[in-house]
Amino acid sequence: MSSNTSQSSTSKRAAATSHLYRFHTPHLHLQSVFGDDWFALKAEAFARFFGTPSFLIGQTVIVASWILVNALALTTFDVYPFILLNLTFSLQAAYAAPLILLAQTRQADRDAAHTRTDAEHWEDLHRASEERAAIAARQTALLVEMVEQNTQLTESVKALTERVETLTLDMHKAMITARSD
């Protein structure tokens, strides 16, 4: 009995989950530019890291240290025009820009799929709302018809009651007249 209950609750959970994601199912064929492999995930993480305060502060500290060490002539591996520093920035930009663009493309694909899914969800809600409104209109019409029938029945009962009262009075008069004769 307990295994049937657990199987039933598991199937209910699965049905509820599939119901929640029913709009996402048609879009499962959409794969992002990188797919879902480790490179794609690392590229997105790298692109996200470029926009963090810790990266900006860290890069600022490294560049300031680089300039300070070379300007004070503590070392001579990159003297005043800082050509090696320029080359490092160029190299960083050469790798960062494509990774950021590819991460944005993946995000744009996800956003487009979510937008389509949201639109389908709103259409489904609108359709359900229209169905509920139609059902409510039919039920209202049925209630109005039932009230009209009830009114007619009440009028018929009233007329019959008045007729019975009239006949009772007529019968009573006839009996009194027959007794007195």
N, C-alpha and C positions, 0 to 999 in steps of 0.2 A: 504494500500500500504506500509506503513512504517513497519507494522508487518511482511509482506512478506520479506521486505528488511532485517530486523533484524534477521528473521529466516534463511534467505539465508546466511547472514554473519556468523551466529552462526554455521550453518552446514558446511560452508567452513572452519571455524576455527577448528571445530571438525575433519574434514577430514584431514586438514593439521597436526593437532596434532597426529592423528592416523598414518598418513604417517611417521612422524618423529620417532615414537616409534614402527614401524612395526617389527623391528628386536628384540625388547624386549618382544613382546607378547608371543613367544614360550617359554620364560624362566620364565613366571610368576608363574609356578608351583613350581619353586625352592624356598624353604623356608630355611632361615638360621637356624642355630642350635637352637637359642633361639626363633625364630619367630620375630614378630614385637611388642611384648608386652612391658610393662613398664620395666620389669626386664632386658630385653635385651638392651634396650636403656640406662638404668642406668649403666649396666655393661660396655658397650662401652664407655660411658662418663667417668666412673671411670678409665678405662684402658687408655683412652686418657689423663686424668688428671695426671696419674702417670708419664708421660713423659714430663710434662711442667716444665719450670724453676721455676714457683711459688711453685709447690709442692716440688721440690728439695731444694729451698731456705727455705721454711717453715719447712721442715723436718730437715734441717741442724740447723736452729735456735732452734727448739724444743730439738734436741739431745744435742746441745751445752749447752743450758740452763739446761737440765737435769743433764748433767755431771758436770757443774759448780756448781749447787745447791747442789748436793750430794758430790762433791769433797771438797767443802768448808765447809762441815758439817752443812749447814744451815738447813738441814733436814736429817733424818736417814732412810727414807723408802727404799732406794736402795744404799747401801754402795759400796765401791770400785769395786768389780768385776762387778758391774752393771748387776746383773742377771735379774732383772725385765726389764731393757732396752733390754737385749738380748731376753727375752721372748716376749717383745712387737714387736721386729723386726721379730722374728720367726712367730708370729701370723699374722703380716702384710704380710709377704712373703707367708704364707699358704693361705691367701685369695686373694692376688694380683696375684699370678702366674696363678691359674685357670681362673680368670676373664680376665687376659690379653690373655691367650691362647684361650679362647672362643671368645673374641673379634677378635683375629687374624683369627680364623676359619671363623667367619662371614665375615670378610673382604676378606678372600681367596675365599669364595663362591661368593661374589659380583664381585671380580676381574675375576674369571673364567667365570661367566656369561657375564661380559662386554667383555672379550676376545673373547668368542664365537660370541657375537653380533657384535663386530668389524670385525671379520673374515667374517661373513655373509654379513655385509655391504660392505666390500671391494670386496667380490665375486660378489655382486649385481652391484657395480660400474664397475667392470671388464666386466661383462656380458653386461651391458648397453653400455660400450665403444666399445666392439666387435660388438654389433648391429649397433651402429652409424657408425663404420668403414665399415661394410658390406653395409649399406645404401649408404654411400658416394661412395663406389666402384661401386655399381649398378648405381648411378646417374652419375658418371664419365664415365662409359661404355656407358650409354644412351647419354650423351653429345658428346662423341667421335663418336658414330653412327650418331647422328644428324649433326655433323660437316661434316662427310663423305657424308651424303645425300645432305647436302647443297653444298658441293664441286661438287658432281655429277650433281645437278640441275644447278649450275652455269656453268659448262662445257656444259651441254645440251642447256642452254639458249644461250651461246656463239656460239655453233655450229649452232643452229637455226637462230640466228641473222646473222651469216656469210652466211648461206644458203639464208635467205631472202634478204640480200644485193646482193648476187650473182644473184639471180632470178630478183631482181629489176634492176640490171645493164643489165642483158640479155634482160629483157623486154624493157628497155630503148633503147638498141641497136636495138632491133627488131622494135620498133616504129620509130626510126630515119631512119632505113633502109627502112621501109615501106613507110615513107613519101617521102623519096628521090626517090623512084622508081616511 
